[in-house]
Amino acid sequence: MTTDKARRRSRREQESPAEPAEPWREYLPPGKEETPELIAFAKGRYEHERLLTDFFRKLVNFYEVHKYCPRRACRRARTCASPEVWCFYEAEPLFREYVFPELREIIARWKNQPLYDG
């Protein structure tokens, strides 16, 4: 006997396509032989893109950019609802003008500070 919750979960799993086992394969150049160097490059590129997306999503959530996003789904979810973080790219000029210079100064201060007092 299945519960209503289990039935909904199984329906959701059927509707949504599973993530590919090796998502980094999309970064391999088409028509080239898969060498260990190209595979390492593709894996690194995939990881870099994933980290950038996570960083942009954290910035968007911190500055609450989703409140001004033209997409209704973002405003309703109270976070950027797109997988590519469209909210960030909509507000990118503002981030470049106000946020990134401050981040550069903070990182420069961190680099000049000693790691420990000793």
Biopython code that builds the backbone (N, CA, C, O; Angstrom):
import numpy as np
from Bio.PDB.StructureBuilder import StructureBuilder

atoms = [
    (1, "MET", "N", (0.846, -1.174, 0.000)),
    (1, "MET", "CA", (0.000, 0.000, 0.000)),
    (1, "MET", "C", (0.892, 1.239, 0.000)),
    (1, "MET", "O", (1.705, 1.437, 0.903)),
    (2, "THR", "N", (0.727, 2.049, -1.008)),
    (2, "THR", "CA", (1.563, 3.246, -1.104)),
    (2, "THR", "C", (0.803, 4.442, -0.554)),
    (2, "THR", "O", (-0.412, 4.556, -0.714)),
    (3, "THR", "N", (1.522, 5.305, 0.080)),
    (3, "THR", "CA", (0.907, 6.506, 0.622)),
    (3, "THR", "C", (0.831, 7.565, -0.456)),
    (3, "THR", "O", (1.478, 7.472, -1.500)),
    (4, "ASP", "N", (0.024, 8.572, -0.177)),
    (4, "ASP", "CA", (-0.126, 9.661, -1.134)),
    (4, "ASP", "C", (1.201, 10.385, -1.347)),
    (4, "ASP", "O", (1.524, 10.791, -2.463)),
    (5, "LYS", "N", (1.962, 10.543, -0.271)),
    (5, "LYS", "CA", (3.254, 11.221, -0.351)),
    (5, "LYS", "C", (4.227, 10.437, -1.248)),
    (5, "LYS", "O", (4.928, 11.024, -2.072)),
    (6, "ALA", "N", (4.263, 9.117, -1.079)),
    (6, "ALA", "CA", (5.141, 8.287, -1.905)),
    (6, "ALA", "C", (4.699, 8.315, -3.359)),
    (6, "ALA", "O", (5.541, 8.307, -4.258)),
    (7, "ARG", "N", (3.404, 8.347, -3.605)),
    (7, "ARG", "CA", (2.893, 8.404, -4.972)),
    (7, "ARG", "C", (3.315, 9.716, -5.643)),
    (7, "ARG", "O", (3.733, 9.722, -6.801)),
    (8, "ARG", "N", (3.200, 10.828, -4.903)),
    (8, "ARG", "CA", (3.616, 12.116, -5.474)),
    (8, "ARG", "C", (5.103, 12.130, -5.748)),
    (8, "ARG", "O", (5.536, 12.645, -6.779)),
    (9, "ARG", "N", (5.908, 11.566, -4.830)),
    (9, "ARG", "CA", (7.352, 11.543, -5.007)),
    (9, "ARG", "C", (7.720, 10.731, -6.249)),
    (9, "ARG", "O", (8.571, 11.151, -7.034)),
    (10, "SER", "N", (7.087, 9.577, -6.430)),
    (10, "SER", "CA", (7.422, 8.758, -7.590)),
    (10, "SER", "C", (6.996, 9.454, -8.884)),
    (10, "SER", "O", (7.683, 9.335, -9.899)),
    (11, "ARG", "N", (5.879, 10.176, -8.865)),
    (11, "ARG", "CA", (5.452, 10.915, -10.053)),
    (11, "ARG", "C", (6.447, 12.024, -10.375)),
    (11, "ARG", "O", (6.762, 12.260, -11.542)),
    (12, "ARG", "N", (6.938, 12.700, -9.348)),
    (12, "ARG", "CA", (7.914, 13.766, -9.551)),
    (12, "ARG", "C", (9.211, 13.210, -10.129)),
    (12, "ARG", "O", (9.817, 13.824, -11.008)),
    (13, "GLU", "N", (9.635, 12.051, -9.637)),
    (13, "GLU", "CA", (10.857, 11.436, -10.149)),
    (13, "GLU", "C", (10.711, 11.033, -11.605)),
    (13, "GLU", "O", (11.679, 11.086, -12.363)),
    (14, "GLN", "N", (9.512, 10.629, -12.004)),
    (14, "GLN", "CA", (9.285, 10.258, -13.393)),
    (14, "GLN", "C", (9.283, 11.478, -14.298)),
    (14, "GLN", "O", (9.769, 11.411, -15.427)),
    (15, "GLU", "N", (8.740, 12.603, -13.814)),
    (15, "GLU", "CA", (8.637, 13.803, -14.637)),
    (15, "GLU", "C", (9.984, 14.485, -14.835)),
    (15, "GLU", "O", (10.273, 14.972, -15.928)),
    (16, "SER", "N", (10.796, 14.527, -13.812)),
    (16, "SER", "CA", (12.063, 15.238, -13.920)),
    (16, "SER", "C", (13.149, 14.291, -14.445)),
    (16, "SER", "O", (13.323, 13.191, -13.921)),
    (17, "PRO", "N", (13.868, 14.718, -15.469)),
    (17, "PRO", "CA", (14.935, 13.851, -15.980)),
    (17, "PRO", "C", (16.082, 13.795, -14.985)),
    (17, "PRO", "O", (16.404, 14.784, -14.326)),
    (18, "ALA", "N", (16.681, 12.641, -14.891)),
    (18, "ALA", "CA", (17.806, 12.467, -13.969)),
    (18, "ALA", "C", (19.017, 13.200, -14.504)),
    (18, "ALA", "O", (19.207, 13.310, -15.716)),
    (19, "GLU", "N", (19.827, 13.698, -13.599)),
    (19, "GLU", "CA", (21.056, 14.374, -14.008)),
    (19, "GLU", "C", (22.015, 13.332, -14.587)),
    (19, "GLU", "O", (22.129, 12.229, -14.051)),
    (20, "PRO", "N", (22.694, 13.670, -15.664)),
    (20, "PRO", "CA", (23.598, 12.689, -16.265)),
    (20, "PRO", "C", (24.689, 12.278, -15.289)),
    (20, "PRO", "O", (25.086, 13.048, -14.416)),
    (21, "ALA", "N", (25.165, 11.049, -15.454)),
    (21, "ALA", "CA", (26.178, 10.515, -14.544)),
    (21, "ALA", "C", (27.490, 11.282, -14.663)),
    (21, "ALA", "O", (28.217, 11.423, -13.679)),
    (22, "GLU", "N", (27.794, 11.769, -15.841)),
    (22, "GLU", "CA", (29.031, 12.518, -16.063)),
    (22, "GLU", "C", (28.701, 13.857, -16.727)),
    (22, "GLU", "O", (28.830, 13.988, -17.944)),
    (23, "PRO", "N", (28.276, 14.853, -15.940)),
    (23, "PRO", "CA", (27.862, 16.130, -16.541)),
    (23, "PRO", "C", (29.012, 16.912, -17.164)),
    (23, "PRO", "O", (28.775, 17.826, -17.954)),
    (24, "TRP", "N", (30.239, 16.575, -16.829)),
    (24, "TRP", "CA", (31.395, 17.286, -17.372)),
    (24, "TRP", "C", (31.612, 16.947, -18.843)),
    (24, "TRP", "O", (32.372, 17.643, -19.516)),
    (25, "ARG", "N", (30.974, 15.910, -19.361)),
    (25, "ARG", "CA", (31.170, 15.504, -20.756)),
    (25, "ARG", "C", (30.754, 16.588, -21.745)),
    (25, "ARG", "O", (31.253, 16.612, -22.870)),
    (26, "GLU", "N", (29.848, 17.486, -21.350)),
    (26, "GLU", "CA", (29.434, 18.548, -22.272)),
    (26, "GLU", "C", (30.565, 19.547, -22.545)),
    (26, "GLU", "O", (30.483, 20.321, -23.499)),
    (27, "TYR", "N", (31.601, 19.539, -21.735)),
    (27, "TYR", "CA", (32.739, 20.442, -21.942)),
    (27, "TYR", "C", (33.835, 19.823, -22.808)),
    (27, "TYR", "O", (34.835, 20.479, -23.099)),
    (28, "LEU", "N", (33.659, 18.581, -23.217)),
    (28, "LEU", "CA", (34.624, 17.961, -24.126)),
    (28, "LEU", "C", (34.408, 18.504, -25.539)),
    (28, "LEU", "O", (33.263, 18.655, -25.965)),
    (29, "PRO", "N", (35.481, 18.798, -26.271)),
    (29, "PRO", "CA", (35.304, 19.281, -27.638)),
    (29, "PRO", "C", (34.761, 18.165, -28.526)),
    (29, "PRO", "O", (35.235, 17.031, -28.452)),
    (30, "PRO", "N", (33.773, 18.475, -29.362)),
    (30, "PRO", "CA", (33.198, 17.421, -30.208)),
    (30, "PRO", "C", (34.172, 16.978, -31.295)),
    (30, "PRO", "O", (34.914, 17.789, -31.850)),
    (31, "GLY", "N", (34.159, 15.701, -31.585)),
    (31, "GLY", "CA", (34.986, 15.169, -32.663)),
    (31, "GLY", "C", (36.440, 14.919, -32.296)),
    (31, "GLY", "O", (37.225, 14.515, -33.153)),
    (32, "LYS", "N", (36.815, 15.149, -31.049)),
    (32, "LYS", "CA", (38.199, 14.902, -30.637)),
    (32, "LYS", "C", (38.261, 13.630, -29.808)),
    (32, "LYS", "O", (37.290, 13.241, -29.159)),
    (33, "GLU", "N", (39.415, 12.997, -29.845)),
    (33, "GLU", "CA", (39.617, 11.800, -29.047)),
    (33, "GLU", "C", (39.700, 12.189, -27.573)),
    (33, "GLU", "O", (40.297, 13.207, -27.223)),
    (34, "GLU", "N", (39.095, 11.367, -26.713)),
    (34, "GLU", "CA", (39.085, 11.659, -25.281)),
    (34, "GLU", "C", (40.409, 11.235, -24.657)),
    (34, "GLU", "O", (40.603, 10.065, -24.326)),
    (35, "THR", "N", (41.292, 12.170, -24.504)),
    (35, "THR", "CA", (42.568, 11.894, -23.853)),
    (35, "THR", "C", (42.428, 12.228, -22.372)),
    (35, "THR", "O", (41.509, 12.952, -21.989)),
    (36, "PRO", "N", (43.321, 11.714, -21.536)),
    (36, "PRO", "CA", (43.248, 12.051, -20.102)),
    (36, "PRO", "C", (43.360, 13.562, -19.849)),
    (36, "PRO", "O", (42.750, 14.087, -18.917)),
    (37, "GLU", "N", (44.142, 14.253, -20.686)),
    (37, "GLU", "CA", (44.281, 15.708, -20.515)),
    (37, "GLU", "C", (42.964, 16.419, -20.810)),
    (37, "GLU", "O", (42.575, 17.326, -20.073)),
    (38, "LEU", "N", (42.263, 16.013, -21.894)),
    (38, "LEU", "CA", (40.988, 16.647, -22.226)),
    (38, "LEU", "C", (39.926, 16.333, -21.175)),
    (38, "LEU", "O", (39.099, 17.185, -20.849)),
    (39, "ILE", "N", (39.951, 15.134, -20.657)),
    (39, "ILE", "CA", (38.993, 14.764, -19.619)),
    (39, "ILE", "C", (39.249, 15.584, -18.351)),
    (39, "ILE", "O", (38.309, 16.060, -17.715)),
    (40, "ALA", "N", (40.517, 15.745, -17.989)),
    (40, "ALA", "CA", (40.854, 16.561, -16.812)),
    (40, "ALA", "C", (40.436, 18.014, -17.027)),
    (40, "ALA", "O", (39.930, 18.661, -16.110)),
    (41, "PHE", "N", (40.649, 18.528, -18.250)),
    (41, "PHE", "CA", (40.237, 19.895, -18.564)),
    (41, "PHE", "C", (38.723, 20.034, -18.443)),
    (41, "PHE", "O", (38.237, 21.001, -17.857)),
    (42, "ALA", "N", (37.973, 19.077, -18.991)),
    (42, "ALA", "CA", (36.513, 19.136, -18.953)),
    (42, "ALA", "C", (36.004, 19.080, -17.515)),
    (42, "ALA", "O", (35.086, 19.815, -17.153)),
    (43, "LYS", "N", (36.592, 18.217, -16.700)),
    (43, "LYS", "CA", (36.182, 18.123, -15.294)),
    (43, "LYS", "C", (36.479, 19.413, -14.547)),
    (43, "LYS", "O", (35.670, 19.874, -13.742)),
    (44, "GLY", "N", (37.648, 19.996, -14.816)),
    (44, "GLY", "CA", (38.006, 21.258, -14.180)),
    (44, "GLY", "C", (37.093, 22.391, -14.609)),
    (44, "GLY", "O", (36.689, 23.215, -13.789)),
    (45, "ARG", "N", (36.768, 22.432, -15.888)),
    (45, "ARG", "CA", (35.877, 23.485, -16.395)),
    (45, "ARG", "C", (34.476, 23.352, -15.784)),
    (45, "ARG", "O", (33.854, 24.346, -15.413)),
    (46, "TYR", "N", (33.995, 22.112, -15.688)),
    (46, "TYR", "CA", (32.683, 21.878, -15.081)),
    (46, "TYR", "C", (32.684, 22.333, -13.622)),
    (46, "TYR", "O", (31.749, 22.999, -13.180)),
    (47, "GLU", "N", (33.719, 21.979, -12.882)),
    (47, "GLU", "CA", (33.802, 22.364, -11.470)),
    (47, "GLU", "C", (33.886, 23.885, -11.317)),
    (47, "GLU", "O", (33.273, 24.460, -10.417)),
    (48, "HIS", "N", (34.648, 24.529, -12.203)),
    (48, "HIS", "CA", (34.775, 25.988, -12.173)),
    (48, "HIS", "C", (33.414, 26.649, -12.418)),
    (48, "HIS", "O", (33.041, 27.578, -11.702)),
    (49, "GLU", "N", (32.679, 26.180, -13.417)),
    (49, "GLU", "CA", (31.355, 26.735, -13.713)),
    (49, "GLU", "C", (30.406, 26.530, -12.530)),
    (49, "GLU", "O", (29.627, 27.421, -12.192)),
    (50, "ARG", "N", (30.475, 25.369, -11.911)),
    (50, "ARG", "CA", (29.599, 25.078, -10.777)),
    (50, "ARG", "C", (29.909, 26.001, -9.598)),
    (50, "ARG", "O", (28.996, 26.512, -8.951)),
    (51, "LEU", "N", (31.197, 26.214, -9.321)),
    (51, "LEU", "CA", (31.576, 27.101, -8.219)),
    (51, "LEU", "C", (31.183, 28.544, -8.492)),
    (51, "LEU", "O", (30.733, 29.247, -7.588)),
    (52, "LEU", "N", (31.351, 28.994, -9.747)),
    (52, "LEU", "CA", (30.937, 30.357, -10.098)),
    (52, "LEU", "C", (29.427, 30.531, -9.910)),
    (52, "LEU", "O", (28.971, 31.539, -9.369)),
    (53, "THR", "N", (28.671, 29.551, -10.357)),
    (53, "THR", "CA", (27.219, 29.627, -10.204)),
    (53, "THR", "C", (26.832, 29.682, -8.728)),
    (53, "THR", "O", (25.950, 30.451, -8.347)),
    (54, "ASP", "N", (27.475, 28.883, -7.908)),
    (54, "ASP", "CA", (27.195, 28.913, -6.469)),
    (54, "ASP", "C", (27.536, 30.273, -5.868)),
    (54, "ASP", "O", (26.777, 30.805, -5.057)),
    (55, "PHE", "N", (28.680, 30.838, -6.268)),
    (55, "PHE", "CA", (29.089, 32.150, -5.755)),
    (55, "PHE", "C", (28.103, 33.230, -6.183)),
    (55, "PHE", "O", (27.706, 34.062, -5.367)),
    (56, "PHE", "N", (27.702, 33.228, -7.452)),
    (56, "PHE", "CA", (26.745, 34.226, -7.933)),
    (56, "PHE", "C", (25.408, 34.087, -7.208)),
    (56, "PHE", "O", (24.772, 35.089, -6.880)),
    (57, "ARG", "N", (24.983, 32.854, -6.959)),
    (57, "ARG", "CA", (23.711, 32.647, -6.261)),
    (57, "ARG", "C", (23.796, 33.184, -4.832)),
    (57, "ARG", "O", (22.833, 33.767, -4.333)),
    (58, "LYS", "N", (24.939, 32.993, -4.170)),
    (58, "LYS", "CA", (25.104, 33.524, -2.806)),
    (58, "LYS", "C", (25.076, 35.055, -2.810)),
    (58, "LYS", "O", (24.483, 35.670, -1.925)),
    (59, "LEU", "N", (25.720, 35.666, -3.810)),
    (59, "LEU", "CA", (25.674, 37.126, -3.910)),
    (59, "LEU", "C", (24.245, 37.624, -4.119)),
    (59, "LEU", "O", (23.808, 38.573, -3.467)),
    (60, "VAL", "N", (23.530, 36.983, -5.025)),
    (60, "VAL", "CA", (22.153, 37.382, -5.324)),
    (60, "VAL", "C", (21.286, 37.244, -4.079)),
    (60, "VAL", "O", (20.474, 38.124, -3.793)),
    (61, "ASN", "N", (21.445, 36.161, -3.342)),
    (61, "ASN", "CA", (20.643, 35.973, -2.138)),
    (61, "ASN", "C", (21.018, 36.970, -1.046)),
    (61, "ASN", "O", (20.143, 37.470, -0.339)),
    (62, "PHE", "N", (22.314, 37.265, -0.902)),
    (62, "PHE", "CA", (22.746, 38.195, 0.134)),
    (62, "PHE", "C", (22.205, 39.602, -0.123)),
    (62, "PHE", "O", (21.721, 40.263, 0.797)),
    (63, "TYR", "N", (22.287, 40.055, -1.369)),
    (63, "TYR", "CA", (21.828, 41.402, -1.709)),
    (63, "TYR", "C", (20.354, 41.451, -2.088)),
    (63, "TYR", "O", (19.849, 42.511, -2.460)),
    (64, "GLU", "N", (19.653, 40.318, -1.998)),
    (64, "GLU", "CA", (18.222, 40.215, -2.257)),
    (64, "GLU", "C", (17.830, 40.790, -3.616)),
    (64, "GLU", "O", (16.855, 41.533, -3.728)),
    (65, "VAL", "N", (18.587, 40.445, -4.628)),
    (65, "VAL", "CA", (18.323, 40.916, -5.988)),
    (65, "VAL", "C", (17.040, 40.306, -6.523)),
    (65, "VAL", "O", (16.398, 40.887, -7.399)),
    (66, "HIS", "N", (16.658, 39.152, -6.015)),
    (66, "HIS", "CA", (15.462, 38.472, -6.497)),
    (66, "HIS", "C", (14.205, 39.304, -6.311)),
    (66, "HIS", "O", (13.218, 39.091, -7.014)),
    (67, "LYS", "N", (14.221, 40.256, -5.369)),
    (67, "LYS", "CA", (13.053, 41.105, -5.147)),
    (67, "LYS", "C", (12.759, 41.988, -6.352)),
    (67, "LYS", "O", (11.614, 42.388, -6.563)),
    (68, "TYR", "N", (13.781, 42.296, -7.141)),
    (68, "TYR", "CA", (13.622, 43.206, -8.266)),
    (68, "TYR", "C", (13.750, 42.490, -9.608)),
    (68, "TYR", "O", (13.768, 43.136, -10.656)),
    (69, "CYS", "N", (13.837, 41.173, -9.583)),
    (69, "CYS", "CA", (13.961, 40.391, -10.814)),
    (69, "CYS", "C", (12.628, 40.433, -11.564)),
    (69, "CYS", "O", (11.572, 40.325, -10.941)),
    (70, "PRO", "N", (12.657, 40.588, -12.883)),
    (70, "PRO", "CA", (11.392, 40.611, -13.631)),
    (70, "PRO", "C", (10.707, 39.241, -13.692)),
    (70, "PRO", "O", (9.547, 39.159, -14.096)),
    (71, "ARG", "N", (11.384, 38.190, -13.310)),
    (71, "ARG", "CA", (10.787, 36.848, -13.361)),
    (71, "ARG", "C", (9.947, 36.589, -12.111)),
    (71, "ARG", "O", (10.422, 36.740, -10.986)),
    (72, "ARG", "N", (8.716, 36.203, -12.325)),
    (72, "ARG", "CA", (7.787, 35.985, -11.225)),
    (72, "ARG", "C", (8.241, 34.826, -10.341)),
    (72, "ARG", "O", (8.044, 34.861, -9.126)),
    (73, "ALA", "N", (8.844, 33.806, -10.936)),
    (73, "ALA", "CA", (9.271, 32.641, -10.154)),
    (73, "ALA", "C", (10.318, 33.030, -9.112)),
    (73, "ALA", "O", (10.308, 32.502, -8.000)),
    (74, "CYS", "N", (11.213, 33.940, -9.456)),
    (74, "CYS", "CA", (12.245, 34.377, -8.494)),
    (74, "CYS", "C", (11.620, 35.146, -7.336)),
    (74, "CYS", "O", (11.972, 34.928, -6.177)),
    (75, "ARG", "N", (10.710, 36.028, -7.646)),
    (75, "ARG", "CA", (10.073, 36.802, -6.574)),
    (75, "ARG", "C", (9.246, 35.893, -5.666)),
    (75, "ARG", "O", (9.224, 36.081, -4.449)),
    (76, "ARG", "N", (8.572, 34.917, -6.254)),
    (76, "ARG", "CA", (7.740, 34.013, -5.478)),
    (76, "ARG", "C", (8.586, 33.114, -4.582)),
    (76, "ARG", "O", (8.221, 32.868, -3.433)),
    (77, "ALA", "N", (9.718, 32.620, -5.098)),
    (77, "ALA", "CA", (10.578, 31.717, -4.331)),
    (77, "ALA", "C", (11.480, 32.464, -3.350)),
    (77, "ALA", "O", (12.089, 31.844, -2.478)),
    (78, "ARG", "N", (11.569, 33.774, -3.480)),
    (78, "ARG", "CA", (12.441, 34.622, -2.653)),
    (78, "ARG", "C", (13.908, 34.222, -2.774)),
    (78, "ARG", "O", (14.685, 34.357, -1.828)),
    (79, "THR", "N", (14.265, 33.737, -3.935)),
    (79, "THR", "CA", (15.642, 33.414, -4.299)),
    (79, "THR", "C", (15.672, 33.302, -5.812)),
    (79, "THR", "O", (14.618, 33.206, -6.441)),
    (80, "CYS", "N", (16.838, 33.311, -6.402)),
    (80, "CYS", "CA", (16.921, 33.166, -7.851)),
    (80, "CYS", "C", (16.501, 31.745, -8.216)),
    (80, "CYS", "O", (17.096, 30.775, -7.745)),
    (81, "ALA", "N", (15.485, 31.628, -9.049)),
    (81, "ALA", "CA", (14.912, 30.324, -9.373)),
    (81, "ALA", "C", (15.489, 29.721, -10.651)),
    (81, "ALA", "O", (15.104, 28.615, -11.032)),
    (82, "SER", "N", (16.389, 30.413, -11.310)),
    (82, "SER", "CA", (16.922, 29.874, -12.560)),
    (82, "SER", "C", (18.205, 29.096, -12.308)),
    (82, "SER", "O", (18.982, 29.462, -11.426)),
    (83, "PRO", "N", (18.440, 28.031, -13.062)),
    (83, "PRO", "CA", (19.680, 27.271, -12.868)),
    (83, "PRO", "C", (20.926, 28.055, -13.271)),
    (83, "PRO", "O", (22.017, 27.784, -12.769)),
    (84, "GLU", "N", (20.772, 29.027, -14.175)),
    (84, "GLU", "CA", (21.928, 29.798, -14.632)),
    (84, "GLU", "C", (22.094, 31.122, -13.877)),
    (84, "GLU", "O", (22.932, 31.936, -14.265)),
    (85, "VAL", "N", (21.339, 31.356, -12.837)),
    (85, "VAL", "CA", (21.377, 32.562, -11.996)),
    (85, "VAL", "C", (21.177, 33.813, -12.859)),
    (85, "VAL", "O", (22.039, 34.690, -12.914)),
    (86, "TRP", "N", (20.035, 33.873, -13.521)),
    (86, "TRP", "CA", (19.728, 35.019, -14.370)),
    (86, "TRP", "C", (19.664, 36.314, -13.578)),
    (86, "TRP", "O", (20.002, 37.375, -14.104)),
    (87, "CYS", "N", (19.242, 36.247, -12.338)),
    (87, "CYS", "CA", (19.143, 37.462, -11.522)),
    (87, "CYS", "C", (20.496, 38.161, -11.424)),
    (87, "CYS", "O", (20.567, 39.390, -11.450)),
    (88, "PHE", "N", (21.565, 37.380, -11.312)),
    (88, "PHE", "CA", (22.891, 37.981, -11.231)),
    (88, "PHE", "C", (23.224, 38.709, -12.525)),
    (88, "PHE", "O", (23.701, 39.844, -12.499)),
    (89, "TYR", "N", (22.977, 38.065, -13.642)),
    (89, "TYR", "CA", (23.340, 38.672, -14.923)),
    (89, "TYR", "C", (22.483, 39.887, -15.250)),
    (89, "TYR", "O", (22.912, 40.762, -16.002)),
    (90, "GLU", "N", (21.269, 39.950, -14.693)),
    (90, "GLU", "CA", (20.428, 41.137, -14.879)),
    (90, "GLU", "C", (21.023, 42.320, -14.105)),
    (90, "GLU", "O", (20.953, 43.462, -14.561)),
    (91, "ALA", "N", (21.603, 42.045, -12.947)),
    (91, "ALA", "CA", (22.135, 43.107, -12.094)),
    (91, "ALA", "C", (23.657, 43.196, -12.161)),
    (91, "ALA", "O", (24.263, 43.858, -11.319)),
    (92, "GLU", "N", (24.278, 42.560, -13.119)),
    (92, "GLU", "CA", (25.739, 42.524, -13.180)),
    (92, "GLU", "C", (26.394, 43.906, -13.237)),
    (92, "GLU", "O", (27.411, 44.105, -12.574)),
    (93, "PRO", "N", (25.859, 44.879, -14.002)),
    (93, "PRO", "CA", (26.494, 46.208, -13.974)),
    (93, "PRO", "C", (26.552, 46.827, -12.576)),
    (93, "PRO", "O", (27.532, 47.481, -12.220)),
    (94, "LEU", "N", (25.504, 46.618, -11.794)),
    (94, "LEU", "CA", (25.501, 47.150, -10.424)),
    (94, "LEU", "C", (26.521, 46.433, -9.553)),
    (94, "LEU", "O", (27.203, 47.061, -8.742)),
    (95, "PHE", "N", (26.628, 45.112, -9.720)),
    (95, "PHE", "CA", (27.633, 44.367, -8.966)),
    (95, "PHE", "C", (29.030, 44.836, -9.332)),
    (95, "PHE", "O", (29.882, 44.986, -8.456)),
    (96, "ARG", "N", (29.277, 45.070, -10.625)),
    (96, "ARG", "CA", (30.605, 45.528, -11.058)),
    (96, "ARG", "C", (30.938, 46.908, -10.494)),
    (96, "ARG", "O", (32.092, 47.194, -10.178)),
    (97, "GLU", "N", (29.929, 47.752, -10.371)),
    (97, "GLU", "CA", (30.171, 49.116, -9.907)),
    (97, "GLU", "C", (30.321, 49.214, -8.394)),
    (97, "GLU", "O", (31.171, 49.956, -7.903)),
    (98, "TYR", "N", (29.493, 48.466, -7.646)),
    (98, "TYR", "CA", (29.450, 48.659, -6.200)),
    (98, "TYR", "C", (30.051, 47.511, -5.383)),
    (98, "TYR", "O", (30.697, 47.761, -4.365)),
    (99, "VAL", "N", (29.856, 46.283, -5.797)),
    (99, "VAL", "CA", (30.222, 45.149, -4.955)),
    (99, "VAL", "C", (31.647, 44.674, -5.209)),
    (99, "VAL", "O", (32.421, 44.500, -4.268)),
    (100, "PHE", "N", (31.996, 44.465, -6.477)),
    (100, "PHE", "CA", (33.299, 43.878, -6.786)),
    (100, "PHE", "C", (34.485, 44.740, -6.339)),
    (100, "PHE", "O", (35.476, 44.180, -5.870)),
    (101, "PRO", "N", (34.436, 46.083, -6.460)),
    (101, "PRO", "CA", (35.568, 46.858, -5.918)),
    (101, "PRO", "C", (35.746, 46.659, -4.413)),
    (101, "PRO", "O", (36.876, 46.578, -3.930)),
    (102, "GLU", "N", (34.652, 46.580, -3.677)),
    (102, "GLU", "CA", (34.741, 46.334, -2.235)),
    (102, "GLU", "C", (35.344, 44.962, -1.956)),
    (102, "GLU", "O", (36.172, 44.817, -1.056)),
    (103, "LEU", "N", (34.933, 43.956, -2.725)),
    (103, "LEU", "CA", (35.491, 42.615, -2.543)),
    (103, "LEU", "C", (36.997, 42.609, -2.806)),
    (103, "LEU", "O", (37.757, 41.962, -2.086)),
    (104, "ARG", "N", (37.417, 43.331, -3.834)),
    (104, "ARG", "CA", (38.863, 43.408, -4.127)),
    (104, "ARG", "C", (39.626, 44.004, -2.958)),
    (104, "ARG", "O", (40.697, 43.514, -2.601)),
    (105, "GLU", "N", (39.082, 45.064, -2.354)),
    (105, "GLU", "CA", (39.752, 45.690, -1.219)),
    (105, "GLU", "C", (39.815, 44.745, -0.022)),
    (105, "GLU", "O", (40.837, 44.681, 0.661)),
    (106, "ILE", "N", (38.749, 44.021, 0.234)),
    (106, "ILE", "CA", (38.730, 43.081, 1.357)),
    (106, "ILE", "C", (39.756, 41.975, 1.135)),
    (106, "ILE", "O", (40.488, 41.615, 2.056)),
    (107, "ILE", "N", (39.812, 41.441, -0.070)),
    (107, "ILE", "CA", (40.772, 40.369, -0.372)),
    (107, "ILE", "C", (42.201, 40.890, -0.250)),
    (107, "ILE", "O", (43.075, 40.181, 0.250)),
    (108, "ALA", "N", (42.449, 42.109, -0.697)),
    (108, "ALA", "CA", (43.792, 42.689, -0.577)),
    (108, "ALA", "C", (44.182, 42.845, 0.892)),
    (108, "ALA", "O", (45.328, 42.585, 1.259)),
    (109, "ARG", "N", (43.231, 43.269, 1.736)),
    (109, "ARG", "CA", (43.512, 43.391, 3.160)),
    (109, "ARG", "C", (43.812, 42.025, 3.778)),
    (109, "ARG", "O", (44.708, 41.903, 4.612)),
    (110, "TRP", "N", (43.068, 41.008, 3.373)),
    (110, "TRP", "CA", (43.309, 39.658, 3.886)),
    (110, "TRP", "C", (44.691, 39.157, 3.493)),
    (110, "TRP", "O", (45.366, 38.504, 4.289)),
    (111, "LYS", "N", (45.112, 39.456, 2.282)),
    (111, "LYS", "CA", (46.417, 38.991, 1.820)),
    (111, "LYS", "C", (47.555, 39.649, 2.587)),
    (111, "LYS", "O", (48.605, 39.036, 2.778)),
    (112, "ASN", "N", (47.364, 40.885, 3.028)),
    (112, "ASN", "CA", (48.407, 41.617, 3.738)),
    (112, "ASN", "C", (48.447, 41.304, 5.226)),
    (112, "ASN", "O", (49.429, 41.622, 5.897)),
    (113, "GLN", "N", (47.389, 40.680, 5.754)),
    (113, "GLN", "CA", (47.366, 40.365, 7.168)),
    (113, "GLN", "C", (48.146, 39.091, 7.433)),
    (113, "GLN", "O", (48.134, 38.174, 6.611)),
    (114, "PRO", "N", (48.820, 39.023, 8.565)),
    (114, "PRO", "CA", (49.475, 37.738, 8.912)),
    (114, "PRO", "C", (48.410, 36.696, 9.235)),
    (114, "PRO", "O", (47.324, 37.038, 9.702)),
    (115, "LEU", "N", (48.716, 35.446, 8.992)),
    (115, "LEU", "CA", (47.766, 34.371, 9.239)),
    (115, "LEU", "C", (47.499, 34.184, 10.726)),
    (115, "LEU", "O", (46.399, 33.794, 11.119)),
    (116, "TYR", "N", (48.500, 34.461, 11.550)),
    (116, "TYR", "CA", (48.346, 34.311, 12.982)),
    (116, "TYR", "C", (49.282, 35.293, 13.673)),
    (116, "TYR", "O", (50.286, 35.722, 13.104)),
    (117, "ASP", "N", (48.936, 35.641, 14.908)),
    (117, "ASP", "CA", (49.810, 36.498, 15.714)),
    (117, "ASP", "C", (50.678, 35.597, 16.561)),
    (117, "ASP", "O", (50.186, 34.879, 17.431)),
    (118, "GLY", "N", (51.965, 35.639, 16.301)),
    (118, "GLY", "CA", (52.787, 34.719, 17.075)),
    (118, "GLY", "C", (54.184, 35.096, 17.202)),
    (118, "GLY", "O", (54.960, 34.382, 17.837)),
]
sb = StructureBuilder()
sb.init_structure("model")
sb.init_model(0)
sb.init_chain("A")
sb.init_seg("    ")
for serial, (resi, resn, name, xyz) in enumerate(atoms, 1):
    if name == "N":
        sb.init_residue(resn, " ", resi, " ")
    sb.init_atom(name, np.array(xyz, "f"), 0.0, 1.0, " ", f" {name:<3s}", serial, name[0])
structure = sb.get_structure()
